[in-house]
Amino acid sequence: MFRKLRYRIFSWMPHAELTPSTEPIDVIIPIVAKDLQTLPLCLQGVRRQVQNTIKDIYIVAPQQQEITDFCARNGLIYVDEASVFGYSPRQLGLKVSPPHTAHDTDAKPLDRSGWLFQQFVKLSGSIGTCRHYLCIDADHILIRPHVFLAEGGETVLYMSYEQHQPYYDIIHRLFPALHLAPLSFVAHKMLFDKELLLELQQELTQSLPPGGAGGANSSLFTFHSSLPLWQLPILNSLDRSEISGFSEFETYGNYALAKQSPILRPWQQKRLKRKYIADYDTLCRKYAQPYRWTLTFPDYMKQ
C-alpha cells in the first residue's frame, strides 16, 4: 500500500517535458516463436512512439524459419541467440522447484533456462553498434510517446510500483552495498548504456572467489569454457526454489541509479488478455490515456 502511495505521489509530481538526444540508439528484442503474435504490435509501438532516432532493430532468437522470414520481411536484423555467448539457452540447464512442489513426488522441476538466457542477452552489451540500446519485451506495446535518451545524454528510466522481493534479495547478494530505489525498474523496457554495463560486468566478475567459478552451483555451468564470468555470480546466487528469482531491469536500474544520474519517470500499463489483441490504431484509440502509456499482453494471461 505504501509503495502504491509513493508511486502516486511520484506520478503526480510535475515532470519537465523531455527533449530527445540526437544520438541514435539501437533496439534489441529477444524472442521465441510464440512472441510473433505480439511482436508486430511491439514494433509498431517502437517505430511510432520512440522519440529517439533508431539506427537498427535486432531480433535475438533461436534459428527458426518463421522467425528469420519475419525479420527479412520487416527490415529487422536477425541474431542467432546461440551466437551471443557461444551456448544455447537449454545448455544452462536451470531448473527450479517451487516450495509448493516439495511434497509432490510427481512434480518435475521447472526449466527456466530460456527465461534467464533472455535476461543475459539484455545485459550482454554485445549487440548493435550504438553505445545505447533499448530492450523491450515482445508483448509490450508503447501507445504514447517515449524518450529514452535525453538531449543532455541522460538515460531515461521508467519506474512502477511493482514489487517482487526475490529480485531485491539477489541484488543484495550480488551488490551488498547498493542502495535500492524506493520504486521498481520493472517496466518491460529499459535503455542500456554499454559503458555502464561493462562496469557492472567487471564488478560481478571481481566478486568471484579466487580460482573462478566457485559456489555450490558452479558444476552446473562447466559446459562451456568461454561462459562469461560475469554470469557466474548471478547463476550461483539464484534461489532454486523461486520461479522468478532475478530481474535484469531491477538489477541494472538500481546499479545505474547509484553510478549515474538518470532521469526517472513514472509509467503505467494496462494488462490485457490476448483475445483483446487488435490492430495498433484501434488499441491506441481505445486505451491511450494521459496516465496510461503502454499495453502488455502477458503470456500467463493467454487463457
N, C-alpha and C positions, 0 to 999 in steps of 0.2 A: 504493500500500500504506500509506504513512504517513497519507494522508488518511483512509482507512478506519479506521485505528487511532485517529486523532484523533477521528473520529466516534463510535467505540465508547466511548471514554473519556467523551466528552460525553454520550452516551446513558445511560451507567451512572451518571453523577453524579446525586445526589438533586435533584429539581426540585419546588419547592413547588407545591401544588395552586393553580390559578388560579381566582379569582372573577371572573365576567364583569361588565363595566361595565353600568350601567343605560341608558347612552346607546345609542340604536338605530343600526343600520348598514344600508346598502343592499347588495344583491348584484348584481353585473354579470357576465353570461356572454356573451361574443362567440361566435357560432356560424355555421356554414353548414349547408345542408340535411342533409348526411351525419351531422352530430352529433346528429340527432334520435334515432338508435339508442341512444345512451348518455345523452342529456340527462335522460330521466325518472329514471334511477337517480341521476344527479348531483343533481337537485333533491330527491329523497328524502333523500339524504345531507345536503344543506344544511339541509333543514327539520327533520330529526330530530337531527342531531349538532352543529349550530352552537349554542352555549350563549348567544350574544348575541341580543338582540331584533332581528329583521329587520323593517325597515319595508317595503321593496319589493324585488322581484326584477325586474331588467331583462334582456331578451334583445336583444342588438345583432346584427343580421343583415341580409342582403340581403332585399329585398322580394319574398318568395315566398309563395304562398297557403298552402302546407303549414306554413310557419313561423308566419305570422300566425294561422292557425287553431289551432295548438298553443298559442300564447300565450293566445288567448282562452279556450280550454278549461281552462287550468291557472292562471288568475289571475295571469298574468305581464304586465309592461309591455313592449310591443314598441317597439324603437327602430330605425328605418331606418338602417343603417350609413352611408349616403351623407349623412345629415343631421348626423353628428357633427362633421365637418370641412368639409363642403361639397364633398367629392370622393369617388369610389368607389375601392375597392382597386385595380382594374385600371388606374386613371389613374396610379398610382405607377410602373408600368412597370419594376418592379425585376426584373432578370434577372441570374442568377449562372451562372458557368461553372466548375464544379469542376475542379481540376487534372487529374483522370483523363480529362477530355474534351478536353484541349488538343490532342491529335493525332488526334482523331476528327472528320473533316470532316463527318460526318453528324449529329453530336451538336448538339442545339439547347440554348441556354441555358435554365435552369430559371426559371420565373416564381415569384418568392417575394413578390409584391405582397400577396396576402391574408395570408400569414404575418406580414409586418411590420405591415400595417394593423391586425390584431387587437392587436398589442402597443401601437401608438399609441393605440388605443381604451382600453386598460387604463391608460395613462399620461395620459389626457386630463384627468381630474378634472372633466369637464363633464356627467356623467350622474348623475342622482339628486339627492336633497335633503339627504342626510346628509353630515356632514363626512367620515366614514369609510365606505369601501365595500370589500367583499370581492369580488375577482375570482377565479374558479375555472375551470379548463379543463373543458369539457363531458364529457370522457372520464374525469374524476377523481371517484371515489366515496368520500366520507367514511363510514367504518364504525365509528368510535369518536368520543366527544365531543371537540369542539374549542372553545377560547376564542380569539377573535381581538382583542378589546379588553378589557383588564383593568380592574378596578374603580378603579385609580389613574389611568386614562387612557392607560396604556402600550399601544402596539401590540405584539401577539404575532407574532413572525416565526418560521416553521418552517424548519429547516435540514437539509440532506442532505450526503452525501459526494460527490455528483455533481461532475464537473469537465470543463469544455469550454473550452480555452484561448482560443479566439476571443472568448468572452464577456468575458474579463478584458482581452484586448488592446484591445478597443474602449472599455472603461471607462477604461483608461489614456489613450487618445487623447482621450476626452471630458473626463475629470477627472484630469489628471496627478498632482495632489497627494492624491488619495483613497487612503486605506489600505484594502486589501481584507481581508475576513474570511477566516479560515483554513478555513471550510466554505462550502457553497453555499446560496444562497437559492432555487435552482430546486426548488420543491416543488409546482408545479402550482396554487398558490393563494397569494394574498397580500392582506393588508388594507392599503389605501392611505389616506393622510391627504391631503386636498385642499390643506391649507395647506402641507404639506411639498412636495407635487407642484408647487405654484406656485413655490416657491423653486428646485426642480430645473429647471423650465422656464425661469425667469429666468436661471439660471446658464448654461444651454445657449445661450440667446439672446445673452447677453453675450459668449459665446465666438466669435460670428460676426465675421468681419473687417469693417472699415468698408465700408459700401455694401450690406450684407445677405447674400445667399446665399453668394457666393464658392465656392471649391472646384472641383475638376475635374468634379464630377458635378452642379453646380447647374443646368446647362442641361436636365437631365432632369426637373426639377421646377418648371418655369415654367408648367405647365398651369393653375395656379390662383393668382390674385393674393393670395388670403387664406390660402394654405398657412401653418399656424402656424410661426413662425420657429424654435421650439424643436426642430422635427422636422428642420430642415436640417442641423445638425451631425451628427445620427445618420446621415442619408442620405449625407452627404459622407464619413463615417468608415467606412462599411461596406466590408468586404473583398468585392469582387465575385467572388472565387474560392472563397468559403466559403458553403456551403448555409445554415448556421445561424451567422450572424456577430453576433447581438445578442440579448440577453435582457433583457426589461423587468423580470423578477423579480430577476435578479442585479444589474442597474444600480440599481434603486430600493432593494433591500435593503441594498446597501453604502452608498448615499447616506444612508439612514435611520440606519444604524448610526453614521455619522460625525456626524450632526446631532442625533439624539435619543438616548434611552436605551431602546430596545425590549427587550422580554423575548424571549429566544431559547429555542427549544425544538427538540429533535430529532424527526424523524419517519421512518417507514419505510413503503414501499408494497410491494405485490405487483403486478407487471405480468402481465396475462392476455390471451390471445388472445380475440377476440370470440366465438368459438364457445362460450366458457365463460360468456357472459352468462346470468344467471338473474334471478329476482325478488330484490328488495332484501333481504328477510328471509333468504332462502337464502344469499345472498352473505355476510351478516353472520354467520350461524351457521357457515358453512364456513371463513371466512377471518379473522374478527376474533380477534386475539390481543393480549396486552399490549404486544408490541413492534411490532405492525403496525396502523397507524391508517387506512390508505387502500388502495384498489384503483385501478388505472389500466388502461384498455383502449386502448392506443396505436393510432393509425391504421396505423402501419407494421407492426403485428402482426396485421392483419386476415387475411392469408393464412396 
